[in-house]
Amino acid sequence: MICGFCGHEFDENEGKKGCGGCGGGCHSVHCPRCNYKNPVEPKYMEKLKKLLNRKEKSATEQTGKSDKE
Ligand SMILES: [Zn+2]
């Protein structure tokens, strides 16, 4: 997942789960870099984001290239 605060990409298992003060009932992952509390994203959200990123990238790369009909 990607930290919503510093943008650091890390594995969910790398981060600290839970806020530490609620007995593990809170579903969040702390960023290993800045300790920001990120809400856990469902897997499909991550895929969607990556898909969108790829789309944006390829769109800027092939500007005006593929003009097929
Ligand atoms: Zn962070």
N, CA, C, O and the ligand as a Tripos MOL2 file, in Angstrom:
@<TRIPOS>MOLECULE
protein
  277   275    70     0     0
PROTEIN
NO_CHARGES

@<TRIPOS>ATOM
      1 N           0.8360   -1.2000    0.0000 N.3       1 MET1
      2 CA          0.0000    0.0000    0.0000 C.3       1 MET1
      3 C           0.8700    1.2480    0.0000 C.2       1 MET1
      4 O           2.0690    1.1940    0.2740 O.2       1 MET1
      5 N           0.2430    2.3610   -0.3110 N.am      2 ILE2
      6 CA          1.0010    3.6100   -0.3680 C.3       2 ILE2
      7 C           0.5320    4.5390    0.7420 C.2       2 ILE2
      8 O          -0.6620    4.7910    0.9060 O.2       2 ILE2
      9 N           1.4970    5.0390    1.4970 N.am      3 CYS3
     10 CA          1.1700    5.9270    2.6120 C.3       3 CYS3
     11 C           0.4800    7.1900    2.0990 C.2       3 CYS3
     12 O           0.9650    7.8390    1.1710 O.2       3 CYS3
     13 N          -0.6440    7.5290    2.7050 N.am      4 GLY4
     14 CA         -1.4000    8.6910    2.2600 C.3       4 GLY4
     15 C          -0.7590    9.9970    2.6990 C.2       4 GLY4
     16 O          -1.1820   11.0720    2.2740 O.2       4 GLY4
     17 N           0.2460    9.9130    3.5360 N.am      5 PHE5
     18 CA          0.8710   11.1380    4.0360 C.3       5 PHE5
     19 C           2.1810   11.4470    3.3190 C.2       5 PHE5
     20 O           2.3620   12.5440    2.7920 O.2       5 PHE5
     21 N           3.0980   10.4730    3.3000 N.am      6 CYS6
     22 CA          4.4170   10.7400    2.7200 C.3       6 CYS6
     23 C           4.5940   10.0560    1.3700 C.2       6 CYS6
     24 O           5.5860   10.2920    0.6810 O.2       6 CYS6
     25 N           3.6300    9.2010    0.9830 N.am      7 GLY7
     26 CA          3.7170    8.5620   -0.3220 C.3       7 GLY7
     27 C           4.6400    7.3700   -0.3730 C.2       7 GLY7
     28 O           4.8900    6.8170   -1.4450 O.2       7 GLY7
     29 N           5.1430    6.9730    0.7620 N.am      8 HIS8
     30 CA          6.0450    5.8260    0.8410 C.3       8 HIS8
     31 C           5.2650    4.5480    0.5420 C.2       8 HIS8
     32 O           4.2110    4.3040    1.1290 O.2       8 HIS8
     33 N           5.7910    3.7320   -0.3770 N.am      9 GLU9
     34 CA          5.1090    2.4840   -0.6960 C.3       9 GLU9
     35 C           5.6850    1.3640    0.1420 C.2       9 GLU9
     36 O           6.8990    1.1560    0.1680 O.2       9 GLU9
     37 N           4.8230    0.6490    0.8190 N.am     10 PHE10
     38 CA          5.2930   -0.4320    1.6720 C.3      10 PHE10
     39 C           4.2690   -1.5470    1.7130 C.2      10 PHE10
     40 O           3.1030   -1.3710    1.3630 O.2      10 PHE10
     41 N           4.7420   -2.6940    2.1500 N.am     11 ASP11
     42 CA          3.8510   -3.8340    2.2820 C.3      11 ASP11
     43 C           3.0060   -3.6800    3.5360 C.2      11 ASP11
     44 O           3.4720   -3.1840    4.5620 O.2      11 ASP11
     45 N           1.7760   -4.1080    3.4360 N.am     12 GLU12
     46 CA          0.8930   -4.0150    4.5930 C.3      12 GLU12
     47 C           1.4960   -4.7010    5.8110 C.2      12 GLU12
     48 O           1.3120   -4.2590    6.9460 O.2      12 GLU12
     49 N           2.2190   -5.7880    5.5570 N.am     13 ASN13
     50 CA          2.8110   -6.5490    6.6550 C.3      13 ASN13
     51 C           4.0110   -5.8310    7.2530 C.2      13 ASN13
     52 O           4.4390   -6.1380    8.3660 O.2      13 ASN13
     53 N           4.5450   -4.8850    6.5140 N.am     14 GLU14
     54 CA          5.6920   -4.1210    7.0060 C.3      14 GLU14
     55 C           5.2570   -3.1150    8.0600 C.2      14 GLU14
     56 O           5.9690   -2.8490    9.0280 O.2      14 GLU14
     57 N           4.0740   -2.5660    7.8470 N.am     15 GLY15
     58 CA          3.5970   -1.5260    8.7550 C.3      15 GLY15
     59 C           3.0450   -2.1030   10.0380 C.2      15 GLY15
     60 O           2.7660   -3.2970   10.1390 O.2      15 GLY15
     61 N           2.8970   -1.2440   10.9980 N.am     16 LYS16
     62 CA          2.3420   -1.6580   12.2810 C.3      16 LYS16
     63 C           0.8310   -1.6470   12.1650 C.2      16 LYS16
     64 O           0.2360   -0.6550   11.7460 O.2      16 LYS16
     65 N           0.2180   -2.7520   12.5380 N.am     17 LYS17
     66 CA         -1.2330   -2.8120   12.4150 C.3      17 LYS17
     67 C          -1.8910   -2.3930   13.7140 C.2      17 LYS17
     68 O          -1.3980   -2.6750   14.8060 O.2      17 LYS17
     69 N          -3.0060   -1.7180   13.5680 N.am     18 GLY18
     70 CA         -3.7270   -1.2650   14.7450 C.3      18 GLY18
     71 C          -3.0910   -0.0090   15.3150 C.2      18 GLY18
     72 O          -1.9480    0.3160   14.9940 O.2      18 GLY18
     73 N          -3.8220    0.6880   16.1480 N.am     19 CYS19
     74 CA         -3.3090    1.9410   16.6910 C.3      19 CYS19
     75 C          -2.4940    1.6820   17.9460 C.2      19 CYS19
     76 O          -1.8110    2.5810   18.4370 O.2      19 CYS19
     77 N          -2.5550    0.4780   18.4660 N.am     20 GLY20
     78 CA         -1.7670    0.1330   19.6400 C.3      20 GLY20
     79 C          -2.4620    0.4650   20.9390 C.2      20 GLY20
     80 O          -2.0160    0.0630   22.0140 O.2      20 GLY20
     81 N          -3.5390    1.1880   20.8420 N.am     21 GLY21
     82 CA         -4.2150    1.5900   22.0690 C.3      21 GLY21
     83 C          -5.6310    1.0510   22.1650 C.2      21 GLY21
     84 O          -6.3400    1.3030   23.1400 O.2      21 GLY21
     85 N          -6.0360    0.3090   21.1470 N.am     22 CYS22
     86 CA         -7.4320   -0.1460   21.1460 C.3      22 CYS22
     87 C          -7.5190   -1.6630   21.1890 C.2      22 CYS22
     88 O          -8.6060   -2.2230   21.0530 O.2      22 CYS22
     89 N          -6.3990   -2.3290   21.3760 N.am     23 GLY23
     90 CA         -6.4420   -3.7880   21.4800 C.3      23 GLY23
     91 C          -6.5930   -4.4940   20.1570 C.2      23 GLY23
     92 O          -7.0750   -5.6260   20.1080 O.2      23 GLY23
     93 N          -6.1940   -3.8520   19.0950 N.am     24 GLY24
     94 CA         -6.2060   -4.5150   17.7890 C.3      24 GLY24
     95 C          -7.5340   -4.4160   17.0750 C.2      24 GLY24
     96 O          -7.7420   -5.0750   16.0560 O.2      24 GLY24
     97 N          -8.4270   -3.6110   17.5880 N.am     25 GLY25
     98 CA         -9.7400   -3.5140   16.9580 C.3      25 GLY25
     99 C          -9.7870   -2.5230   15.8100 C.2      25 GLY25
    100 O         -10.7280   -2.5300   15.0170 O.2      25 GLY25
    101 N          -8.7720   -1.6680   15.7190 N.am     26 CYS26
    102 CA         -8.8220   -0.6810   14.6510 C.3      26 CYS26
    103 C          -8.0660   -1.1770   13.4370 C.2      26 CYS26
    104 O          -6.9540   -1.6930   13.5510 O.2      26 CYS26
    105 N          -8.6620   -1.0210   12.3040 N.am     27 HIS27
    106 CA         -8.0770   -1.5550   11.0780 C.3      27 HIS27
    107 C          -7.3020   -0.4650   10.3540 C.2      27 HIS27
    108 O          -7.8160    0.1980    9.4540 O.2      27 HIS27
    109 N          -6.0860   -0.3040   10.7610 N.am     28 SER28
    110 CA         -5.2480    0.6720   10.0770 C.3      28 SER28
    111 C          -3.8090    0.1870   10.1170 C.2      28 SER28
    112 O          -3.4360   -0.6270   10.9610 O.2      28 SER28
    113 N          -3.0110    0.6970    9.1950 N.am     29 VAL29
    114 CA         -1.6070    0.3000    9.1310 C.3      29 VAL29
    115 C          -0.7490    1.5480    9.2220 C.2      29 VAL29
    116 O          -0.9370    2.5140    8.4830 O.2      29 VAL29
    117 N           0.1940    1.5020   10.1440 N.am     30 HIS30
    118 CA          1.0710    2.6590   10.3000 C.3      30 HIS30
    119 C           2.2330    2.5900    9.3260 C.2      30 HIS30
    120 O           2.8660    1.5440    9.1790 O.2      30 HIS30
    121 N           2.5080    3.6730    8.6770 N.am     31 CYS31
    122 CA          3.6160    3.7440    7.7410 C.3      31 CYS31
    123 C           4.9300    3.5610    8.4820 C.2      31 CYS31
    124 O           5.1630    4.2200    9.4950 O.2      31 CYS31
    125 N           5.8070    2.6620    7.9880 N.am     32 PRO32
    126 CA          7.0940    2.4290    8.6570 C.3      32 PRO32
    127 C           7.9910    3.6540    8.5930 C.2      32 PRO32
    128 O           8.9520    3.7500    9.3580 O.2      32 PRO32
    129 N           7.7080    4.5740    7.7180 N.am     33 ARG33
    130 CA          8.5870    5.7370    7.5740 C.3      33 ARG33
    131 C           8.1250    6.9060    8.4340 C.2      33 ARG33
    132 O           8.9140    7.4690    9.1930 O.2      33 ARG33
    133 N           6.8610    7.2720    8.3210 N.am     34 CYS34
    134 CA          6.4050    8.4620    9.0370 C.3      34 CYS34
    135 C           5.3990    8.1420   10.1250 C.2      34 CYS34
    136 O           4.9770    9.0230   10.8740 O.2      34 CYS34
    137 N           5.0130    6.8580   10.2070 N.am     35 ASN35
    138 CA          4.0970    6.4100   11.2510 C.3      35 ASN35
    139 C           2.6800    6.9530   11.0770 C.2      35 ASN35
    140 O           1.8810    6.9310   12.0130 O.2      35 ASN35
    141 N           2.3820    7.4260    9.9080 N.am     36 TYR36
    142 CA          1.0270    7.9020    9.6450 C.3      36 TYR36
    143 C           0.0550    6.7310    9.6480 C.2      36 TYR36
    144 O           0.3760    5.6540    9.1460 O.2      36 TYR36
    145 N          -1.1030    6.9300   10.1970 N.am     37 LYS37
    146 CA         -2.0840    5.8630   10.2930 C.3      37 LYS37
    147 C          -2.9040    5.8000    9.0130 C.2      37 LYS37
    148 O          -3.7760    6.6340    8.7710 O.2      37 LYS37
    149 N          -2.6040    4.7870    8.1960 N.am     38 ASN38
    150 CA         -3.3300    4.6180    6.9440 C.3      38 ASN38
    151 C          -4.4910    3.6530    7.1170 C.2      38 ASN38
    152 O          -4.3370    2.5920    7.7220 O.2      38 ASN38
    153 N          -5.6310    4.0120    6.5970 N.am     39 PRO39
    154 CA         -6.7270    3.0490    6.6030 C.3      39 PRO39
    155 C          -6.4080    1.9170    5.6500 C.2      39 PRO39
    156 O          -5.8400    2.1420    4.5820 O.2      39 PRO39
    157 N          -6.7650    0.7080    6.0250 N.am     40 VAL40
    158 CA         -6.4670   -0.4470    5.1800 C.3      40 VAL40
    159 C          -7.3680   -0.4270    3.9550 C.2      40 VAL40
    160 O          -8.5860   -0.2810    4.0550 O.2      40 VAL40
    161 N          -6.7480   -0.5740    2.8160 N.am     41 GLU41
    162 CA         -7.5090   -0.5660    1.5790 C.3      41 GLU41
    163 C          -7.8190   -1.9890    1.1450 C.2      41 GLU41
    164 O          -6.9830   -2.8840    1.2680 O.2      41 GLU41
    165 N          -9.0010   -2.1840    0.6470 N.am     42 PRO42
    166 CA         -9.2920   -3.5020    0.0780 C.3      42 PRO42
    167 C          -8.3870   -3.7540   -1.1190 C.2      42 PRO42
    168 O          -7.9420   -2.8160   -1.7810 O.2      42 PRO42
    169 N          -8.1220   -5.0100   -1.3890 N.am     43 LYS43
    170 CA         -7.1820   -5.3590   -2.4540 C.3      43 LYS43
    171 C          -7.5990   -4.7550   -3.7910 C.2      43 LYS43
    172 O          -6.7540   -4.3140   -4.5700 O.2      43 LYS43
    173 N          -8.8820   -4.7360   -4.0500 N.am     44 TYR44
    174 CA         -9.3170   -4.2560   -5.3700 C.3      44 TYR44
    175 C          -9.0370   -2.7690   -5.5440 C.2      44 TYR44
    176 O          -8.8510   -2.2910   -6.6630 O.2      44 TYR44
    177 N          -9.0070   -2.0390   -4.4270 N.am     45 MET45
    178 CA         -8.6960   -0.6140   -4.5230 C.3      45 MET45
    179 C          -7.2570   -0.4100   -4.9790 C.2      45 MET45
    180 O          -6.9560    0.4820   -5.7730 O.2      45 MET45
    181 N          -6.3830   -1.2530   -4.4580 N.am     46 GLU46
    182 CA         -4.9690   -1.1660   -4.8180 C.3      46 GLU46
    183 C          -4.8020   -1.4620   -6.3010 C.2      46 GLU46
    184 O          -4.0710   -0.7730   -7.0130 O.2      46 GLU46
    185 N          -5.4930   -2.5000   -6.7470 N.am     47 LYS47
    186 CA         -5.4140   -2.8670   -8.1560 C.3      47 LYS47
    187 C          -5.9340   -1.7330   -9.0200 C.2      47 LYS47
    188 O          -5.3550   -1.3990  -10.0530 O.2      47 LYS47
    189 N          -7.0150   -1.1600   -8.5840 N.am     48 LEU48
    190 CA         -7.6420   -0.0770   -9.3410 C.3      48 LEU48
    191 C          -6.6780    1.1010   -9.4690 C.2      48 LEU48
    192 O          -6.5420    1.7060  -10.5330 O.2      48 LEU48
    193 N          -6.0250    1.4020   -8.3760 N.am     49 LYS49
    194 CA         -5.0840    2.5270   -8.3780 C.3      49 LYS49
    195 C          -3.9430    2.2630   -9.3430 C.2      49 LYS49
    196 O          -3.5550    3.1390  -10.1160 O.2      49 LYS49
    197 N          -3.4100    1.0550   -9.2950 N.am     50 LYS50
    198 CA         -2.3030    0.7090  -10.1710 C.3      50 LYS50
    199 C          -2.7500    0.7830  -11.6210 C.2      50 LYS50
    200 O          -2.0100    1.2380  -12.4940 O.2      50 LYS50
    201 N          -3.9570    0.3350  -11.8590 N.am     51 LEU51
    202 CA         -4.5070    0.3540  -13.2080 C.3      51 LEU51
    203 C          -4.6020    1.8010  -13.6970 C.2      51 LEU51
    204 O          -4.2480    2.1210  -14.8320 O.2      51 LEU51
    205 N          -5.0810    2.6450  -12.8210 N.am     52 LEU52
    206 CA         -5.2420    4.0550  -13.1900 C.3      52 LEU52
    207 C          -3.8860    4.6840  -13.4530 C.2      52 LEU52
    208 O          -3.7280    5.4660  -14.3910 O.2      52 LEU52
    209 N          -2.9180    4.3470  -12.6350 N.am     53 ASN53
    210 CA         -1.5730    4.8900  -12.8120 C.3      53 ASN53
    211 C          -1.0080    4.4800  -14.1610 C.2      53 ASN53
    212 O          -0.3960    5.2790  -14.8700 O.2      53 ASN53
    213 N          -1.2300    3.2080  -14.4990 N.am     54 ARG54
    214 CA         -0.7050    2.6920  -15.7540 C.3      54 ARG54
    215 C          -1.3670    3.4310  -16.9160 C.2      54 ARG54
    216 O          -0.7250    3.7960  -17.9010 O.2      54 ARG54
    217 N          -2.6570    3.6330  -16.7630 N.am     55 LYS55
    218 CA         -3.4090    4.3120  -17.8190 C.3      55 LYS55
    219 C          -2.8390    5.7060  -18.0440 C.2      55 LYS55
    220 O          -2.5910    6.1150  -19.1780 O.2      55 LYS55
    221 N          -2.6400    6.4150  -16.9630 N.am     56 GLU56
    222 CA         -2.1330    7.7800  -17.0650 C.3      56 GLU56
    223 C          -0.7760    7.7990  -17.7460 C.2      56 GLU56
    224 O          -0.5000    8.6290  -18.6120 O.2      56 GLU56
    225 N           0.0620    6.8600  -17.3280 N.am     57 LYS57
    226 CA          1.4150    6.8030  -17.8720 C.3      57 LYS57
    227 C           1.3820    6.5490  -19.3740 C.2      57 LYS57
    228 O           1.9790    7.2860  -20.1580 O.2      57 LYS57
    229 N           0.6670    5.4840  -19.7600 N.am     58 SER58
    230 CA          0.6480    5.1240  -21.1750 C.3      58 SER58
    231 C          -0.0280    6.2220  -21.9870 C.2      58 SER58
    232 O           0.2710    6.4010  -23.1670 O.2      58 SER58
    233 N          -0.9240    6.9450  -21.3620 N.am     59 ALA59
    234 CA         -1.6150    8.0030  -22.0820 C.3      59 ALA59
    235 C          -0.6520    9.1330  -22.4150 C.2      59 ALA59
    236 O          -0.7170    9.7260  -23.4920 O.2      59 ALA59
    237 N           0.2430    9.4220  -21.4740 N.am     60 THR60
    238 CA          1.1830   10.5110  -21.7210 C.3      60 THR60
    239 C           2.3090   10.0500  -22.6410 C.2      60 THR60
    240 O           2.9190   10.8440  -23.3580 O.2      60 THR60
    241 N           2.5650    8.7520  -22.6000 N.am     61 GLU61
    242 CA          3.6500    8.2350  -23.4290 C.3      61 GLU61
    243 C           3.2630    8.1960  -24.9010 C.2      61 GLU61
    244 O           4.0560    8.5400  -25.7780 O.2      61 GLU61
    245 N           2.0280    7.7700  -25.1530 N.am     62 GLN62
    246 CA          1.6340    7.6450  -26.5570 C.3      62 GLN62
    247 C           0.6780    8.7650  -26.9680 C.2      62 GLN62
    248 O          -0.3660    8.5240  -27.5750 O.2      62 GLN62
    249 N           1.0470    9.9440  -26.6360 N.am     63 THR63
    250 CA          0.1830   11.0630  -27.0110 C.3      63 THR63
    251 C           0.1570   11.2200  -28.5280 C.2      63 THR63
    252 O           1.1770   11.4830  -29.1640 O.2      63 THR63
    253 N          -1.0090   11.0540  -29.0720 N.am     64 GLY64
    254 CA         -1.1800   11.2540  -30.5070 C.3      64 GLY64
    255 C          -0.6160   10.1260  -31.3510 C.2      64 GLY64
    256 O          -0.5970   10.2080  -32.5800 O.2      64 GLY64
    257 N          -0.1580    9.0740  -30.6890 N.am     65 LYS65
    258 CA          0.4460    7.9780  -31.4530 C.3      65 LYS65
    259 C          -0.6210    7.0400  -32.0040 C.2      65 LYS65
    260 O          -0.7250    6.8040  -33.2070 O.2      65 LYS65
    261 N          -1.4110    6.5160  -31.0640 N.am     66 SER66
    262 CA         -2.4040    5.5280  -31.4860 C.3      66 SER66
    263 C          -3.7280    6.2140  -31.8000 C.2      66 SER66
    264 O          -4.5550    6.4390  -30.9160 O.2      66 SER66
    265 N          -3.9020    6.5270  -33.0170 N.am     67 ASP67
    266 CA         -5.1450    7.1780  -33.4440 C.3      67 ASP67
    267 C          -5.9140    6.2670  -34.4050 C.2      67 ASP67
    268 O          -6.4010    6.6760  -35.4580 O.2      67 ASP67
    269 N          -5.9880    5.0050  -33.9700 N.am     68 LYS68
    270 CA         -6.6660    4.0450  -34.8580 C.3      68 LYS68
    271 C          -8.1860    4.1700  -34.7520 C.2      68 LYS68
    272 O          -8.7250    4.6960  -33.7790 O.2      68 LYS68
    273 N          -8.8360    3.6760  -35.7670 N.am     69 GLU69
    274 CA        -10.2840    3.6570  -35.6990 C.3      69 GLU69
    275 C         -10.8740    2.3290  -36.0890 C.2      69 GLU69
    276 O         -12.0940    2.1680  -36.0780 O.2      69 GLU69
    277 ZN          4.2910    7.6440    5.5540 Zn       70 ZN70
@<TRIPOS>BOND
     1     1     2 1
     2     2     3 1
     3     3     4 2
     4     3     5 am
     5     5     6 1
     6     6     7 1
     7     7     8 2
     8     7     9 am
     9     9    10 1
    10    10    11 1
    11    11    12 2
    12    11    13 am
    13    13    14 1
    14    14    15 1
    15    15    16 2
    16    15    17 am
    17    17    18 1
    18    18    19 1
    19    19    20 2
    20    19    21 am
    21    21    22 1
    22    22    23 1
    23    23    24 2
    24    23    25 am
    25    25    26 1
    26    26    27 1
    27    27    28 2
    28    27    29 am
    29    29    30 1
    30    30    31 1
    31    31    32 2
    32    31    33 am
    33    33    34 1
    34    34    35 1
    35    35    36 2
    36    35    37 am
    37    37    38 1
    38    38    39 1
    39    39    40 2
    40    39    41 am
    41    41    42 1
    42    42    43 1
    43    43    44 2
    44    43    45 am
    45    45    46 1
    46    46    47 1
    47    47    48 2
    48    47    49 am
    49    49    50 1
    50    50    51 1
    51    51    52 2
    52    51    53 am
    53    53    54 1
    54    54    55 1
    55    55    56 2
    56    55    57 am
    57    57    58 1
    58    58    59 1
    59    59    60 2
    60    59    61 am
    61    61    62 1
    62    62    63 1
    63    63    64 2
    64    63    65 am
    65    65    66 1
    66    66    67 1
    67    67    68 2
    68    67    69 am
    69    69    70 1
    70    70    71 1
    71    71    72 2
    72    71    73 am
    73    73    74 1
    74    74    75 1
    75    75    76 2
    76    75    77 am
    77    77    78 1
    78    78    79 1
    79    79    80 2
    80    79    81 am
    81    81    82 1
    82    82    83 1
    83    83    84 2
    84    83    85 am
    85    85    86 1
    86    86    87 1
    87    87    88 2
    88    87    89 am
    89    89    90 1
    90    90    91 1
    91    91    92 2
    92    91    93 am
    93    93    94 1
    94    94    95 1
    95    95    96 2
    96    95    97 am
    97    97    98 1
    98    98    99 1
    99    99   100 2
   100    99   101 am
   101   101   102 1
   102   102   103 1
   103   103   104 2
   104   103   105 am
   105   105   106 1
   106   106   107 1
   107   107   108 2
   108   107   109 am
   109   109   110 1
   110   110   111 1
   111   111   112 2
   112   111   113 am
   113   113   114 1
   114   114   115 1
   115   115   116 2
   116   115   117 am
   117   117   118 1
   118   118   119 1
   119   119   120 2
   120   119   121 am
   121   121   122 1
   122   122   123 1
   123   123   124 2
   124   123   125 am
   125   125   126 1
   126   126   127 1
   127   127   128 2
   128   127   129 am
   129   129   130 1
   130   130   131 1
   131   131   132 2
   132   131   133 am
   133   133   134 1
   134   134   135 1
   135   135   136 2
   136   135   137 am
   137   137   138 1
   138   138   139 1
   139   139   140 2
   140   139   141 am
   141   141   142 1
   142   142   143 1
   143   143   144 2
   144   143   145 am
   145   145   146 1
   146   146   147 1
   147   147   148 2
   148   147   149 am
   149   149   150 1
   150   150   151 1
   151   151   152 2
   152   151   153 am
   153   153   154 1
   154   154   155 1
   155   155   156 2
   156   155   157 am
   157   157   158 1
   158   158   159 1
   159   159   160 2
   160   159   161 am
   161   161   162 1
   162   162   163 1
   163   163   164 2
   164   163   165 am
   165   165   166 1
   166   166   167 1
   167   167   168 2
   168   167   169 am
   169   169   170 1
   170   170   171 1
   171   171   172 2
   172   171   173 am
   173   173   174 1
   174   174   175 1
   175   175   176 2
   176   175   177 am
   177   177   178 1
   178   178   179 1
   179   179   180 2
   180   179   181 am
   181   181   182 1
   182   182   183 1
   183   183   184 2
   184   183   185 am
   185   185   186 1
   186   186   187 1
   187   187   188 2
   188   187   189 am
   189   189   190 1
   190   190   191 1
   191   191   192 2
   192   191   193 am
   193   193   194 1
   194   194   195 1
   195   195   196 2
   196   195   197 am
   197   197   198 1
   198   198   199 1
   199   199   200 2
   200   199   201 am
   201   201   202 1
   202   202   203 1
   203   203   204 2
   204   203   205 am
   205   205   206 1
   206   206   207 1
   207   207   208 2
   208   207   209 am
   209   209   210 1
   210   210   211 1
   211   211   212 2
   212   211   213 am
   213   213   214 1
   214   214   215 1
   215   215   216 2
   216   215   217 am
   217   217   218 1
   218   218   219 1
   219   219   220 2
   220   219   221 am
   221   221   222 1
   222   222   223 1
   223   223   224 2
   224   223   225 am
   225   225   226 1
   226   226   227 1
   227   227   228 2
   228   227   229 am
   229   229   230 1
   230   230   231 1
   231   231   232 2
   232   231   233 am
   233   233   234 1
   234   234   235 1
   235   235   236 2
   236   235   237 am
   237   237   238 1
   238   238   239 1
   239   239   240 2
   240   239   241 am
   241   241   242 1
   242   242   243 1
   243   243   244 2
   244   243   245 am
   245   245   246 1
   246   246   247 1
   247   247   248 2
   248   247   249 am
   249   249   250 1
   250   250   251 1
   251   251   252 2
   252   251   253 am
   253   253   254 1
   254   254   255 1
   255   255   256 2
   256   255   257 am
   257   257   258 1
   258   258   259 1
   259   259   260 2
   260   259   261 am
   261   261   262 1
   262   262   263 1
   263   263   264 2
   264   263   265 am
   265   265   266 1
   266   266   267 1
   267   267   268 2
   268   267   269 am
   269   269   270 1
   270   270   271 1
   271   271   272 2
   272   271   273 am
   273   273   274 1
   274   274   275 1
   275   275   276 2
@<TRIPOS>SUBSTRUCTURE
     1 MET1         2 RESIDUE 1 A MET
     2 ILE2         6 RESIDUE 1 A ILE
     3 CYS3        10 RESIDUE 1 A CYS
     4 GLY4        14 RESIDUE 1 A GLY
     5 PHE5        18 RESIDUE 1 A PHE
     6 CYS6        22 RESIDUE 1 A CYS
     7 GLY7        26 RESIDUE 1 A GLY
     8 HIS8        30 RESIDUE 1 A HIS
     9 GLU9        34 RESIDUE 1 A GLU
    10 PHE10       38 RESIDUE 1 A PHE
    11 ASP11       42 RESIDUE 1 A ASP
    12 GLU12       46 RESIDUE 1 A GLU
    13 ASN13       50 RESIDUE 1 A ASN
    14 GLU14       54 RESIDUE 1 A GLU
    15 GLY15       58 RESIDUE 1 A GLY
    16 LYS16       62 RESIDUE 1 A LYS
    17 LYS17       66 RESIDUE 1 A LYS
    18 GLY18       70 RESIDUE 1 A GLY
    19 CYS19       74 RESIDUE 1 A CYS
    20 GLY20       78 RESIDUE 1 A GLY
    21 GLY21       82 RESIDUE 1 A GLY
    22 CYS22       86 RESIDUE 1 A CYS
    23 GLY23       90 RESIDUE 1 A GLY
    24 GLY24       94 RESIDUE 1 A GLY
    25 GLY25       98 RESIDUE 1 A GLY
    26 CYS26      102 RESIDUE 1 A CYS
    27 HIS27      106 RESIDUE 1 A HIS
    28 SER28      110 RESIDUE 1 A SER
    29 VAL29      114 RESIDUE 1 A VAL
    30 HIS30      118 RESIDUE 1 A HIS
    31 CYS31      122 RESIDUE 1 A CYS
    32 PRO32      126 RESIDUE 1 A PRO
    33 ARG33      130 RESIDUE 1 A ARG
    34 CYS34      134 RESIDUE 1 A CYS
    35 ASN35      138 RESIDUE 1 A ASN
    36 TYR36      142 RESIDUE 1 A TYR
    37 LYS37      146 RESIDUE 1 A LYS
    38 ASN38      150 RESIDUE 1 A ASN
    39 PRO39      154 RESIDUE 1 A PRO
    40 VAL40      158 RESIDUE 1 A VAL
    41 GLU41      162 RESIDUE 1 A GLU
    42 PRO42      166 RESIDUE 1 A PRO
    43 LYS43      170 RESIDUE 1 A LYS
    44 TYR44      174 RESIDUE 1 A TYR
    45 MET45      178 RESIDUE 1 A MET
    46 GLU46      182 RESIDUE 1 A GLU
    47 LYS47      186 RESIDUE 1 A LYS
    48 LEU48      190 RESIDUE 1 A LEU
    49 LYS49      194 RESIDUE 1 A LYS
    50 LYS50      198 RESIDUE 1 A LYS
    51 LEU51      202 RESIDUE 1 A LEU
    52 LEU52      206 RESIDUE 1 A LEU
    53 ASN53      210 RESIDUE 1 A ASN
    54 ARG54      214 RESIDUE 1 A ARG
    55 LYS55      218 RESIDUE 1 A LYS
    56 GLU56      222 RESIDUE 1 A GLU
    57 LYS57      226 RESIDUE 1 A LYS
    58 SER58      230 RESIDUE 1 A SER
    59 ALA59      234 RESIDUE 1 A ALA
    60 THR60      238 RESIDUE 1 A THR
    61 GLU61      242 RESIDUE 1 A GLU
    62 GLN62      246 RESIDUE 1 A GLN
    63 THR63      250 RESIDUE 1 A THR
    64 GLY64      254 RESIDUE 1 A GLY
    65 LYS65      258 RESIDUE 1 A LYS
    66 SER66      262 RESIDUE 1 A SER
    67 ASP67      266 RESIDUE 1 A ASP
    68 LYS68      270 RESIDUE 1 A LYS
    69 GLU69      274 RESIDUE 1 A GLU
    70 ZN70       277 GROUP 0 **** ****
